[in-house]
Amino acid sequence: DAGKDFSDKLSQSGFPVFLDFPDNESGKEKVDWNDVLREKKSGLQLMIETAKDTLRNQPVRQTSQCLEL
């Protein structure tokens, strides 16, 4: 609410203000960009760990190459 009050005062003073609030997908009473970034980072870290685990568990293909003369 403090951020909205601040932007309202700036707007009333004649300063152009563009508001960019995060989507409230979780239905929380209050959401800020820090919360959104933490959630995105957490999801991304989980995706990276899952990919690492998947790659670790795959058998290594061994191929041999030779040069014919």
Phi and psi restraints in degrees (value plus and minus 20) as a CYANA .aco file:
   2 ALA   PHI     -83.3   -43.3
   2 ALA   PSI     -58.5   -18.5
   3 GLY   PHI     -85.0   -45.0
   3 GLY   PSI     -60.4   -20.4
   4 LYS   PHI     -87.3   -47.3
   4 LYS   PSI     -61.9   -21.9
   5 ASP   PHI     -80.5   -40.5
   5 ASP   PSI     -62.9   -22.9
   6 PHE   PHI     -82.1   -42.1
   6 PHE   PSI     -65.8   -25.8
   7 SER   PHI     -86.8   -46.8
   7 SER   PSI     -54.9   -14.9
   8 ASP   PHI     -82.9   -42.9
   8 ASP   PSI     -62.5   -22.5
   9 LYS   PHI     -84.7   -44.7
   9 LYS   PSI     -61.8   -21.8
  10 LEU   PHI     -82.2   -42.2
  10 LEU   PSI     -64.1   -24.1
  11 SER   PHI     -82.9   -42.9
  11 SER   PSI     -62.6   -22.6
  12 GLN   PHI     -86.0   -46.0
  12 GLN   PSI     -45.9    -5.9
  13 SER   PHI    -101.1   -61.1
  13 SER   PSI     -24.2    15.8
  14 GLY   PHI      80.4   120.4
  14 GLY   PSI     -19.3    20.7
  15 PHE   PHI    -100.4   -60.4
  15 PHE   PSI     116.2   156.2
  16 PRO   PHI     -90.8   -50.8
  16 PRO   PSI     110.5   150.5
  17 VAL   PHI    -148.2  -108.2
  17 VAL   PSI     110.7   150.7
  18 PHE   PHI    -136.0   -96.0
  18 PHE   PSI      98.4   138.4
  19 LEU   PHI    -111.9   -71.9
  19 LEU   PSI     113.6   153.6
  20 ASP   PHI    -153.5  -113.5
  20 ASP   PSI      63.1   103.1
  21 PHE   PHI    -108.3   -68.3
  21 PHE   PSI     126.2   166.2
  22 PRO   PHI     -90.3   -50.3
  22 PRO   PSI     132.9   172.9
  23 ASP   PHI     -86.8   -46.8
  23 ASP   PSI     121.9   161.9
  24 ASN   PHI    -122.0   -82.0
  24 ASN   PSI      49.1    89.1
  25 GLU   PHI     -91.1   -51.1
  25 GLU   PSI     -48.4    -8.4
  26 SER   PHI    -102.6   -62.6
  26 SER   PSI     -30.5     9.5
  27 GLY   PHI      57.3    97.3
  27 GLY   PSI      -5.0    35.0
  28 LYS   PHI     -90.1   -50.1
  28 LYS   PSI     138.4   178.4
  29 GLU   PHI     -87.3   -47.3
  29 GLU   PSI     -58.5   -18.5
  30 LYS   PHI    -155.8  -115.8
  30 LYS   PSI     110.2   150.2
  31 VAL   PHI    -154.2  -114.2
  31 VAL   PSI     114.3   154.3
  32 ASP   PHI    -145.1  -105.1
  32 ASP   PSI     152.0   192.0
  33 TRP   PHI     -82.8   -42.8
  33 TRP   PSI     -51.4   -11.4
  34 ASN   PHI     -82.0   -42.0
  34 ASN   PSI     -61.3   -21.3
  35 ASP   PHI     -82.7   -42.7
  35 ASP   PSI     -64.1   -24.1
  36 VAL   PHI     -81.6   -41.6
  36 VAL   PSI     -65.7   -25.7
  37 LEU   PHI     -84.8   -44.8
  37 LEU   PSI     -59.0   -19.0
  38 ARG   PHI     -82.2   -42.2
  38 ARG   PSI     -63.3   -23.3
  39 GLU   PHI     -84.6   -44.6
  39 GLU   PSI     -63.5   -23.5
  40 LYS   PHI     -84.2   -44.2
  40 LYS   PSI     -62.5   -22.5
  41 LYS   PHI     -83.8   -43.8
  41 LYS   PSI     -61.9   -21.9
  42 SER   PHI     -81.7   -41.7
  42 SER   PSI     -64.8   -24.8
  43 GLY   PHI     -84.4   -44.4
  43 GLY   PSI     -59.7   -19.7
  44 LEU   PHI     -86.9   -46.9
  44 LEU   PSI     -61.7   -21.7
  45 GLN   PHI     -83.3   -43.3
  45 GLN   PSI     -59.1   -19.1
  46 LEU   PHI     -83.8   -43.8
  46 LEU   PSI     -61.7   -21.7
  47 MET   PHI     -83.0   -43.0
  47 MET   PSI     -62.0   -22.0
  48 ILE   PHI     -84.7   -44.7
  48 ILE   PSI     -64.9   -24.9
  49 GLU   PHI     -83.6   -43.6
  49 GLU   PSI     -59.4   -19.4
  50 THR   PHI     -83.3   -43.3
  50 THR   PSI     -63.0   -23.0
  51 ALA   PHI     -84.1   -44.1
  51 ALA   PSI     -61.1   -21.1
  52 LYS   PHI     -82.3   -42.3
  52 LYS   PSI     -64.8   -24.8
  53 ASP   PHI     -82.1   -42.1
  53 ASP   PSI     -61.6   -21.6
  54 THR   PHI     -82.1   -42.1
  54 THR   PSI     -65.0   -25.0
  55 LEU   PHI     -88.1   -48.1
  55 LEU   PSI     -56.1   -16.1
  56 ARG   PHI     -84.9   -44.9
  56 ARG   PSI     -53.8   -13.8
  57 ASN   PHI    -107.8   -67.8
  57 ASN   PSI     -22.8    17.2
  58 GLN   PHI    -105.7   -65.7
  58 GLN   PSI     120.4   160.4
  59 PRO   PHI     -85.7   -45.7
  59 PRO   PSI     126.8   166.8
  60 VAL   PHI    -102.8   -62.8
  60 VAL   PSI     106.7   146.7
  61 ARG   PHI    -102.5   -62.5
  61 ARG   PSI     105.2   145.2
  62 GLN   PHI    -127.0   -87.0
  62 GLN   PSI     105.2   145.2
  63 THR   PHI    -145.7  -105.7
  63 THR   PSI     130.8   170.8
  64 SER   PHI    -141.6  -101.6
  64 SER   PSI     123.4   163.4
  65 GLN   PHI    -144.9  -104.9
  65 GLN   PSI     123.0   163.0
  66 CYS   PHI    -156.0  -116.0
  66 CYS   PSI     135.0   175.0
  67 LEU   PHI    -122.4   -82.4
  67 LEU   PSI      99.5   139.5
  68 GLU   PHI    -107.3   -67.3
  68 GLU   PSI     114.8   154.8
